[in-house]
Amino acid sequence: MKKIELGKTGLTVPPLAVGCMRINSVDKKQSDKLFYTAVENGFNFFDNADIYGGKDHRGECEEIFGEKLKENKSIRNKIIIQTKCGIRPFYSFDFSKKHIIESVENSLKRMNTDYIDVLLLHRPDTLFDPDEVADAFSTLKKDGKVLHFGVSNENREQMELLQNSMDMPIAANQIQLSLVHCPAIQNGINFNLMNDSAVDRGTSGIIEFCRLNKITIQPWSPFQHGFFKGTFMSSPDYPELNNKLEEIAERHNSTPTSIVVAWYMRHPAKFQPVIGTMNPDRLLECIKGTDIVLTREEWYELYMAAGNVLP
């Protein structure tokens, strides 16, 4: 496994993050197996959020994750925990210093840990004051409660505005990106054309900006289409893509799941996809995909089979 540096933090991480958003959908035995399968294979980066889980979105998934740390206290220094804050369910987005610090305090309690390795702001708050956010980050870092900071679902201008006030680098930006949802890639390929793929949906230059500034892009829903519409794997809506995945998987003596992960790994931006499966065997398929090197031709074959346009 080739590890990557998370942004410019000096923190070395595996090329996949294990997403915990659905950890409350399986029983303890299965979630334990998933957790230890990840750790035992070196994929020790876990992604969570303060709103994941429960009818009131008050951190049920963090609590379930925290039980694992409570049962095995020695494992804390062997894993990397990332969580997110900034969404107040049913109310608003909130990047105030008060809310950020309170959210972190609650996440620390739920996850039975003294510190969070990486904290991301979950969705853009148009009312945010970058100096206030930077002050919250500095306070948390000084107190040893959060080591590194990043954002989620932000465009380049929002990141620039925040970074201008911060005395530490933005480590990551978590954005929706998959074979069938990739305006961040489409927009650059179709520059200056009059087709739908050239339309800027706020993603123009985001990949290049993050590469230039060494900000790790963490694709979320890497196997999904639309906004939580379901997976494109084996979907009758994507016959050409699934046929191509099968074909390339056979070439590499692998599986379609592994090939999807390999598609991300082939990109020089060094993406760190967030894998949301709760199936330990499928997680292992994803892990195997990190060692597969697709050819340039195979990468573009998959891109086009997903319905993306080349000029």
C-alpha positions in Angstrom: 0.0 0.0 0.0 1.3 3.4 -1.0 0.4 6.0 1.7 -0.1 9.7 1.0 0.4 12.9 2.9 -2.8 14.6 4.0 -2.4 18.0 2.5 0.7 19.7 3.9 0.2 18.4 7.5 3.0 15.9 7.5 0.3 13.3 8.5 0.8 10.1 6.5 -2.5 8.4 5.8 -3.8 5.4 3.7 -5.2 6.2 0.3 -8.8 5.3 1.4 -10.8 6.7 4.3 -13.3 4.3 6.0 -16.6 6.2 6.2 -18.7 5.7 9.3 -22.0 7.3 8.2 -23.8 4.0 8.1 -22.2 2.3 11.0 -25.5 2.5 12.9 -27.2 0.4 10.2 -25.4 -2.8 11.1 -25.1 -4.8 14.3 -22.1 -4.6 16.6 -20.6 -7.8 15.4 -20.5 -6.6 11.8 -19.3 -3.1 12.7 -16.5 -4.6 14.8 -15.4 -6.8 12.0 -15.4 -3.9 9.6 -13.4 -1.8 12.0 -10.7 -4.4 12.7 -10.5 -5.5 9.1 -9.6 -1.9 8.2 -7.1 -1.6 11.0 -5.4 -4.9 10.4 -4.9 -4.1 6.7 -3.4 -0.7 7.5 -6.5 1.3 6.5 -6.8 3.1 9.8 -8.3 6.4 8.7 -11.9 6.7 9.9 -14.3 9.5 8.7 -17.3 10.5 10.8 -19.5 13.6 11.5 -21.3 15.0 14.4 -24.7 14.7 12.6 -24.3 11.1 11.5 -26.9 8.7 12.9 -30.2 8.8 14.8 -33.5 10.4 14.1 -32.3 13.7 15.6 -28.9 13.5 13.9 -27.0 13.9 17.2 -24.0 11.7 16.7 -25.2 8.1 17.1 -22.5 6.9 14.7 -19.8 8.7 16.7 -21.1 7.0 19.8 -21.0 3.5 18.2 -17.5 4.3 17.0 -16.6 5.5 20.5 -17.7 2.2 22.1 -14.9 0.5 20.1 -12.3 2.8 21.6 -13.8 2.3 25.0 -13.5 -1.5 24.7 -9.9 -1.3 23.3 -8.2 1.8 24.7 -4.8 0.8 23.3 -6.0 1.1 19.7 -6.5 4.9 19.8 -2.8 5.6 18.9 -3.1 3.2 16.0 -5.9 5.0 14.2 -6.7 8.4 12.6 -10.0 9.9 13.4 -11.6 12.6 11.2 -15.0 14.1 12.0 -17.0 17.1 10.7 -19.1 19.9 12.2 -20.9 23.0 11.1 -24.4 21.6 10.3 -27.2 22.3 12.8 -29.9 19.8 11.8 -33.3 21.2 10.8 -31.9 24.7 11.5 -28.9 26.1 9.7 -25.2 25.9 9.0 -23.1 27.4 11.8 -19.3 28.2 11.6 -19.4 30.4 14.8 -16.5 29.8 17.2 -19.0 28.8 19.9 -20.7 26.1 17.7 -17.4 24.7 16.4 -15.9 24.3 19.9 -19.1 22.9 21.4 -19.4 20.4 18.5 -15.8 19.2 19.1 -16.3 18.9 22.8 -19.4 16.7 22.2 -17.6 14.6 19.5 -14.7 14.0 21.9 -17.1 12.7 24.6 -19.1 10.5 22.1 -16.0 8.9 20.7 -14.2 8.4 24.0 -11.0 10.2 22.9 -9.0 13.2 24.1 -8.3 14.5 20.6 -9.5 14.4 17.0 -6.8 14.1 14.3 -8.7 16.0 11.5 -11.7 18.3 11.8 -13.6 19.3 8.7 -16.2 22.0 8.3 -19.2 20.1 6.9 -21.0 22.4 4.4 -20.4 26.1 3.6 -21.9 28.6 6.0 -22.4 31.8 4.0 -22.5 33.8 7.2 -19.1 32.7 8.4 -16.4 35.0 9.5 -13.0 33.5 8.5 -11.2 35.2 11.4 -13.7 33.7 13.8 -13.2 30.2 12.3 -9.4 30.6 12.4 -9.6 31.6 16.0 -11.7 28.5 16.8 -9.2 26.3 15.0 -6.2 27.9 16.8 -7.9 27.5 20.2 -8.7 23.8 19.5 -5.2 23.2 18.3 -3.6 25.0 21.2 -5.7 22.9 23.7 -4.6 19.7 21.9 -8.2 18.8 21.0 -7.8 18.9 17.2 -4.5 18.4 15.3 -5.4 19.3 11.7 -8.3 21.1 9.9 -10.0 21.1 6.6 -13.3 21.7 4.8 -16.0 19.8 2.9 -18.0 20.8 -0.1 -16.3 24.1 -0.6 -15.2 25.9 -3.8 -11.8 27.4 -4.3 -12.8 30.9 -3.4 -14.3 29.8 -0.1 -11.1 27.9 0.7 -8.9 30.9 -0.2 -11.0 33.2 2.0 -10.6 30.9 5.0 -6.9 30.1 4.3 -6.2 33.8 4.3 -7.1 34.0 8.0 -5.5 30.6 9.1 -2.0 30.1 10.4 -2.1 26.4 9.4 -2.8 24.8 6.1 -6.2 23.5 5.0 -5.6 19.7 5.0 -8.5 18.4 2.9 -11.6 19.2 1.0 -14.3 16.4 0.9 -16.4 16.7 -2.2 -18.9 14.5 -4.0 -17.0 12.8 -6.8 -17.7 9.5 -8.7 -17.5 8.1 -12.2 -21.0 9.2 -12.8 -20.8 12.5 -10.8 -17.7 14.3 -11.7 -18.3 17.9 -12.8 -15.0 18.7 -11.1 -13.3 16.7 -13.8 -15.7 17.3 -16.7 -15.5 21.1 -16.4 -11.7 21.1 -17.0 -11.8 18.6 -19.9 -14.6 20.6 -21.7 -13.0 24.0 -21.2 -14.5 26.7 -23.4 -17.0 24.4 -25.1 -20.8 25.0 -25.4 -21.9 21.7 -24.0 -23.4 20.7 -20.7 -20.1 19.2 -19.4 -18.5 22.7 -19.7 -21.0 24.3 -17.4 -19.3 25.5 -14.2 -21.2 24.2 -11.2 -18.9 25.8 -8.7 -16.2 23.1 -9.3 -14.2 24.9 -12.0 -10.5 24.5 -11.3 -11.1 22.9 -7.9 -8.8 19.9 -8.6 -6.0 22.1 -10.0 -6.4 24.5 -7.1 -6.1 21.7 -4.5 -3.1 20.2 -6.3 -1.4 23.6 -6.4 -2.0 24.2 -2.7 -1.5 20.6 -1.6 -5.0 20.1 -0.3 -6.2 16.5 -0.3 -9.5 15.9 -2.2 -11.6 13.3 -0.4 -14.3 12.0 -2.8 -17.5 11.1 -0.9 -20.1 8.6 -2.3 -17.5 7.2 -4.7 -19.8 4.4 -5.8 -23.0 6.5 -5.9 -24.9 8.5 -8.4 -27.0 11.6 -7.8 -27.5 12.7 -4.2 -27.8 9.4 -2.3 -29.8 7.8 -5.2 -27.9 4.5 -4.8 -24.9 2.8 -6.3 -24.2 2.6 -10.0 -22.6 -0.8 -9.5 -24.8 -3.4 -11.3 -27.4 -0.7 -11.8 -29.6 -1.2 -15.0 -29.2 2.6 -15.5 -25.5 2.1 -16.3 -25.1 -1.0 -18.4 -22.2 0.4 -20.5 -20.2 1.4 -17.4 -20.8 -2.0 -15.7 -19.8 -3.9 -18.8 -16.6 -1.9 -19.0 -15.9 -2.5 -15.3 -16.3 -6.2 -15.8 -14.1 -6.2 -18.9 -11.2 -4.3 -17.2 -11.6 -6.3 -14.0 -11.1 -9.5 -16.0 -7.9 -8.0 -17.5 -6.5 -7.3 -14.1 -7.8 -10.6 -12.5 -9.8 -8.4 -10.2 -13.4 -7.2 -9.5 -15.4 -4.2 -10.6 -15.3 -2.8 -7.1 -11.5 -2.9 -7.1 -11.4 -1.3 -10.5 -13.6 1.7 -9.4 -11.0 2.3 -6.6 -8.2 2.0 -9.1 -9.8 4.7 -11.2 -9.4 7.1 -8.4 -5.8 5.9 -7.6 -4.8 6.5 -11.2 -5.4 10.3 -11.0 -2.3 12.3 -10.1 -4.3 14.5 -7.6 -3.9 11.6 -5.1 -7.5 11.4 -4.1 -8.5 9.8 -0.8 -12.0 8.3 -1.4 -14.3 7.9 1.5 -15.5 4.3 1.4 -18.9 3.9 3.0 -19.5 0.2 2.8 -20.4 -1.7 5.9 -19.4 -5.0 4.3 -15.9 -6.2 5.4 -15.5 -8.3 2.3 -16.3 -5.4 0.0 -13.9 -3.2 2.0 -11.2 -5.7 1.2 -12.1 -5.4 -2.5 -11.7 -1.7 -2.2 -8.3 -2.1 -0.5 -7.1 -4.4 -3.3 -8.0 -1.7 -5.8 -5.4 0.6 -4.3 -2.6 -1.6 -5.7 -4.1 -1.8 -9.3 -2.5 0.6 -11.8 -4.9 1.4 -14.7 -3.5 2.4 -18.1 -4.3 5.9 -19.4 -6.6 4.2 -22.0 -8.5 2.2 -19.3 -9.0 5.4 -17.2 -10.6 7.2 -20.1 -12.6 4.1 -21.2 -14.3 4.1 -17.8 -14.8 7.8 -17.9 -16.6 7.7 -21.2 -18.5 4.5 -20.4 -20.0 6.4 -17.4 -21.5 8.8 -20.0 -18.9 11.6 -19.7 -18.1 13.5 -22.9 -14.7 14.0 -24.5 -14.4 16.9 -26.9 
